[in-house]
Amino acid sequence: MTIGKSVSDHNNHSSLATHWNDLYQKASGKLPWEVDETPSEIQHWARVISPGFRVLDLGCGRGANARHFAGLGFPVTGIDFSVAAITEARASAERLGLDNIEFMAADVLRYRSPRPFDFVYDYSVLHHISDADLTDYVNTLMSTTRTGSLYGLVCYAEMVGGGSGTRVGTLGNSIRHRTREEVRRILSTGLTEVEYHRSKLGPSGAHAAHHFLFRRI
């Protein structure tokens, strides 16, 4: 079931990148997924991973969560579709004097690293990935991790009333609501679930979400 019409329903991948870049470039304030305090899941992961872990933020936006890890001493790489978001992320890190963080404009479906990361996380990106692109998304996870690496994920849970489906957000982007089992199946090649919690997304915490931690096997 799909509710509404999204830019990603009828445009190509390049146009979708332009759409996301425009959202950041034209934003006069915070976007719906940008919250004032560091999300509890980010704080939890920072406590769980070991000192010195190399961290990758998939879809880092303007870099707030990545800066949290960098501020704790972790070496961090953040990638995002949006050149505008990455430009702001770099400027913010420079103002804070963080020299252990790198931001790159890159597609999460295409990104490859010469060295695997110890911890990769996705805070609110997977639910924007279409079913057709899931294989590419998983390939990115496999290419950026090694046996023993951890992968954290926060994404929208079931639709209101239960079950999976797709709706269009207020900014024109498709949001895919998947069940816990559907997410586990997507990631079943090479990853095993370590932790699972229910959570909330959005500035007011109005949307049910999944909070996962996986380990690469």
N, C-alpha and C positions, 0 to 999 in steps of 0.2 A: 504494500500500500504506500502510495506517495501522495503527500498533501502539498499542493502548491507547485510552482514552476521555478526552477533554479537556473542560474547562469550556467551551471555545469551540466544541465540537462540537454543543452543544445549547442554549446560552444566547445572548441577543441582545447587541448591541454594548455596551449600558449595563451589563449584568451582567459582561461581560468587563472593562470598566473597573474595576468594583468588585472583581473578582478580583485584578487587578494592584495596586490600591490596598491591598487587604488584605495582600498579600504583603509590601509595604514596612511597613505599619503594625504588623504582628504579628511581623516579623522580630526575633529576639533577637540576631542577629549579621549577618555578611555573607551575602548571597545568592550563589548559585552563579556568577553572572556578575561579581561584584565581587571584584577581585583587589587584592593589596597594592601592586603596582608599576604604574605607568602602562604600558599595553600598548605593545608595540613599534610597532604600526601607528599609534597616536596620536602617538607620538614622531616617527615617519617623516613623517606628514602635517604636523606642526608645522614640520619642516625644509623641506618642499617648498613650502608656501604662502608668499606674499609678506607682508612686514610690513604691518600695517594691514588685512589682509583681515578682513571681517566674517564671523563663523563661526556656523553653526547646528548644534546637536547635536539630532538627531532621536531621541527616547527617551533622555533624559539620565539617567534614574534619579536617584540622589542627588548627581549632578553632579561626580563625581571627574574624568572626562575633560574636561568643560567647564572646570573650574577649572585644569586643566593649561594649556589654551590661554590662559585669562585671565591666568594667572601669567606667561606669556610676552609679555603686552601686547596680545593680540588682543581686540577687542570681541566678546563671545560672547553668544548667546541659546541657552538650553537649554529644551526642551519635553518633557513627559512626561504620560502618562495619569494618573499617580498624584499626587494632591494631597499625600499623606503624603511621597512622595519629594521633591516640589518644596519642601515646607516645610523638610525637612532640608537640601536643597541650598542654599536661601537662607540658612539659619542658618550653614552652613559657610562660604559666601562672605563673609558679614558678619564672622565671626570672623577671617577671613584679611585683611580690609580690601580685598577686591576690589570696586572700584566700576565695573569695565568688563564686568560680567556680569549678565545678566537671566535669571531662571528663570520659566517660565510653565506652568501646568497646561493642557495642550492635547492634542488628539488628532492624531497624526501623519497621519491620513487626512483631516483637515479643516483643519489649520492653514494660514493664509494670512498673508503679511507685506506691509505697504505698500511695503517696499523689498526688492529681491533681495539675497541674500547672495553673497559671493565664494567661500565654501567651506561646503558642507553635508556632514555625515557621519552615518553610521548604523553604530554599533558594536553589533551583535548584536540588531537589531530585525527586519530583513526576514524572517528565517526564522520569525518569529511571525505574519507577515502571510499570511492565507489567499489562495488563488488568486482568490476572488471579490472581494477588496479590493485587488488589485494595481493596478487602474486608478486608484483613489483615491490610492494611495501615489505612483504616478508623477505624478499631477496635482499633488500637493504638491511634488514635486521640481521640476516645471516652473514652478510659481507662485513658488517661493522662490529660483530661480536666474535667471541671464541668460546670454546667449552669452559663453562664456569662463569661466564659473564652474566650479569643481571640485567633485566629489562623491566622497567616500570611503566604502567599504563593507567591513565584515567580517561574514560570515555563515557558517553551517554549510555544509559541502560535502556530498558524496555520503554515503549511508548506508554503514555498515560492509559491505564486500563489493561496493560500487559501486552506482551508480544512484540515482535520486531516490526519495523517499518521506517519510512523516510518522510521527513517533513522539510519544508523550506524555512530557514531562519529569516529574521527581519532584515538581514543584510543581503539576502539573495543566495545564500550558500546552502547546499543540501546537507542535512544532518541525518545520519543513519543511526537508528536505534536498534542495537543488537542485544540479544540475550547473552547471559554469561556463557552458556554452552556454545553459542555461535562464535563468540570471541575466542574461546578455547580451541574450537575446531580450526579457525583461521590460523592460529599460532601453533598448531599441534606438531608441525614439522620443525623439530629442533629446539623446542622450548617446552618446559614443564612448569606448571603452576606451583609457586612457593607460598604465596599469600593471596587471600581475596577478602575484600571488605566492600560493603556498600558505602556510597558517598553521595555528595551533591555537587552540582556545577552551577555556575552563574553567580552574579553579584549578590543575589538574594538567596542563593542556595535552593532555588525552586525546582531544579531538574535532577532526577535520580541518575546516579552514575555508578559505574564499576571502578573499583580501585584494585588493580592487579600488581603482583610482583612475580615475574617468571625467571627461571634460570636456563641458560643455554646448555643443552646436553650434547 
